[in-house]
Amino acid sequence: MRYKAMFVAGFAVGFVAGARSGRETYDKMVAYAQQVAEHPKVQQATSVAHHGARLRLFTDAADAVAGADAVYTDTWTSMGQEEEAAIRRQIFAPYQINDDLMSLARPGALFMHCLPAHRGEEVTADVFESDVSVVFDQAENRLHGQKALLLMLLAPAQSL
């Protein structure tokens, strides 16, 4: 199982995980989260966070989303995992971002997704297309960052 971590100074981050194999997988996720939390860069970010950065693990999506300023999800099935799509839909169904779940977040909370999204799976079309969705703004911001990276990599050293 692969894990992803995101570090954002100034934010408390809740991590929700669905695991198919019970306690062993959960223990591995906790161990990974603890390893990440002890990383020097994370410690540095935590020391300057305005709101007390912390990592909390949840097994219930409603608990994780309660009071959140932003709700961020990813696709349940990535490229190369297509043969697992049906089982992943079943495992992750309780974590679908929908209107009921978003209503538990703070008023004005944003919905975020790194794309590509599968509407009707990890997020409902209603949330994806709603006013709280900033998915395409995220994509645009990544585009500008990627263009800058390409320019840096392709430009002759003296022109930078």
Protein Blocks (a to p, Z undefined) as FASTA:
>chain_A
ZZdddddehiacddddddfkljmlmmmmmmmmmmmmmpmklmmmmmmpfnopaddddfbf
klmmnopabdcdddfbdghilmmmmmmmmmmmmmpccfklmmmmcehiacddebjadehi
lpcfklmmmmklcklmmmmmmmmmmmmmmmmmmpcfklZZ
